[in-house]
Amino acid sequence: MGVPLSPRSAQIIDLETMRHRLRARKRLVRLSPELDGLEMLYYLASDPDTLYGMPLLAWGLREDDEVVGLVPWMESLAPCHELDDPEYGHFVGYRDPETHEIFHDAPEHKIAELAHAAAYFDYEETQDVSLTQQLPETQGTHALCMDEDGKPWQLKQIFGWHLYSNGAVDAMLVDDTRATPLPVLLGDDCLYPGRSRHHTLYFFQRNIANRIRNEDPDTLEALALMVMPGN
């Protein structure tokens, strides 16, 4: 004969609260620029046997202590290992172009650097979103800026990235209406966070941005398909 179970009160799980907690654990808390030329490797579904390399912009430490490689990709500064898109690319790993070594986890020296920096710059958490770090842009990345009110799109060079206390990252762009000392440096008053003024930002490497500026027909056609509503 079985032993009767002791009565327990039913527990109600708030799924939205659980999702919020999981997202919070994944938020970025610290960035470190990649200055040694390490790359992300990826392939396209249309040609899975060909690998493409893209320079890493930075490494990011998440609240759960995971360290991820970051690249400007489509509409965000994206964690490499989360790129899994049938049209634009699938993440394979990281690569050291000098040694040709391919690896799948962040290098130990970046993990140690980010852990020590995060411990040193341990900001007190507040309800208001605040700026926690400024990261210089080192690769000539550009943003295609689009607005809802039908204004023509603008192609702007990115001069840096802001990391906020909620884990969001925004690109810093130049306000062309303001007098600016040259060269423009991160922290100058003429810079503004892109998403504070533009509805949508698409990020492009320097070589693609130059093709757009030069009105390369194939590049413009691909761009039109990418930004078309529904794509």
N, C-alpha and C positions, 0 to 999 in steps of 0.2 A: 504494500500500500504506500502510495506516495506521500511525501511530507508536504503539508499545505504551505503555500508560499505566504510570506508575510505581506500584508496589504501595503502598497506603495502608491503615493499620489502620482497621477499622470503629470508628465513634464511637457510643457508646450514650448516648442522650438520656434523662435522667430527667424524665419529664413532670411529676411532682409537684414536683420542684425548680424547673422552669421556671415552673409556675403560682405557686409561692411567690414567686419573684423578680418576676413580673409584678404580683402583689398588693402586694408591698412597694413597688414604684414608684408605685402608686396610693394609698398610705396618706397620710393627712393629717398634715402636720407643723406647720401653723400656721393659726390662725383670726383673722378680723377681722370685727367686727360690722358689719352694714349699717345705717347710721344716717341715710341720705338718702332712704329710702322706695322704693328700687328694687324691682321686682316680678319674679316669674316668671310667664310666660304659659303656659297649657296649655289643651287642649280634651279633651272626652270623646268616646269613639268613638260614643256614641249621638247626639251632636249636634256634629259636626265643624265646623260653621259658626259656633259660638259660642265665643269665647275667654274664659277666666277668669283673673283676676289674683290672685296670692298674694304677700304681702310676703316678701322675702328676710330670713332671720334673720342670715345671715353669708356670708362668702366664705372658702373654704378653699384653702390651698396644698398641693399634693401633692408627694411626693418627686421626681417627674419634672418639677417646675416648672409643672405645669398648675394654673391657678386656676379654681375652680368655685364657682358659687352654691349655697347650701345652704338647705333648708327642712325643718322637721319634717314628715315624711310617713310615714304608717302606722307602721312600727316602727323608724324610724331618722331621723337627721339626714341627709337624702339629697342627693346631687348632682343638681341640677335636670336636667341634660342626659341623665341616665340614666333619667329617668321615662318609661316607655313601657309603660303598662298598659292593656289594652283596657277594663277596668272603671273604673279610678280616674283615668286621665289620661295625656296625651301632652304632653311638653315642646315648646314652640314657640320661645321665646326669652325675653330679658329686656326689661323696659320701664321707662322713666323716666316716671312719671305726670305730671310737670310739663311735659315737652317732647313727650310721646307718642312719643318715639323708641323703636324696637324694635331690639335688637341681640342677637347670638348668642355673643359672647365677653365675658369679664370686662373691666370698664373699666380703662384703663391706670393710673389712680391707685390702684386696689386691687391690681393686680399689683405696682406699685412698693412700696406699703406693706408687703405681705406678704413680698416678697423681702428688703427691708431688715430687717424684724422677725425673719425666720428667720435671717438672717446674724448679727444681734446676739445673739439667744437661741439660739446654736448649742450645744445640750446634748450632752454626751458620751454616746454610745450604750452601753447596758448590756444584759445579758441579762434583767434584771428589768424588768417593766413599771412605769413611773413616771408621775406626773402632770406634764404639761408646760405646760398652760395652762388657765385658768378663763375662761369666757365668760359674761357676764351674759345673762339671758333678758329681752328687751325687748318681747315681744309678748303676754305673758299666756298662753303655750302651756301646755296641761295634758296630763297623762299618765293614761291609763286603765291601771291596774295590775292584772294578773291573775296568780294563783298556781295551781300544779298541784294543791294539796291540797283544792280545792273551796271555798276561802274566797271570800266575796263580793268582787267587784271593787271597787276604790277609784278615785275620780277625784281626782287631786292636781295642784295647781299646780306648775309647774316654776320654780325660782328661779335656775337657771344650768346650764351645761354644762361638763363636764370633758373635755379632750382628753388622751389618754394616749400614751405613747411608741410604742405599737404601732399608732397611728392610729385607735383606737377612740374613740368619743364617747359619753358617758353623761349622762343627765339627772339633775340634783340635786333631790331631794325632801325635804320636811320630815318628820322623825320626830315624830308627834303626841304621843308619850309623854314627850318631853323638854321641860323648861321652856325657852321661847325668848324672848329679848328681841325686841321689835317696833320697827321692821319687820325682817323676816328679810332678811339680806344674804348675798350669796355669800361663802363662807368660814366662815359660822357653824357651830358644832359640831353643831347640830341637823340639818344637812343630810346626806343619804347618797346614794350613787349608786344609781339606780333598779334597775339590773340586779343589784346585789349582794343584793337581797332579793326581787325579783319575777321570775317566770318570763317574762312577756311584758309589754311596754309598747306601747301605741298612743298616738300623739300627735295632739292636736286643737288647732285654733285656739280663741281665747277665746270667740268667738260660738257655736261648736259645743258647747264645754264647758258654756256657760250653758244651752243647749237640753237637754243631757243632765241637768244639775242640776234643771231645771224639768220634767223628765219629759215632754218633747214627744213625742207618740206616733210621729210619722213618724221623728224622729231616733232614738228607741229601737228602732224596727223595723229601720232601716238598720244601727244598731249591732249588733243581734243577728245579722243576716245576715253582717256583716263578721267578727265574732269567732267565728262558729260553726265548729267543727272541720271542716276540708276546704275552707273558703272562703279 
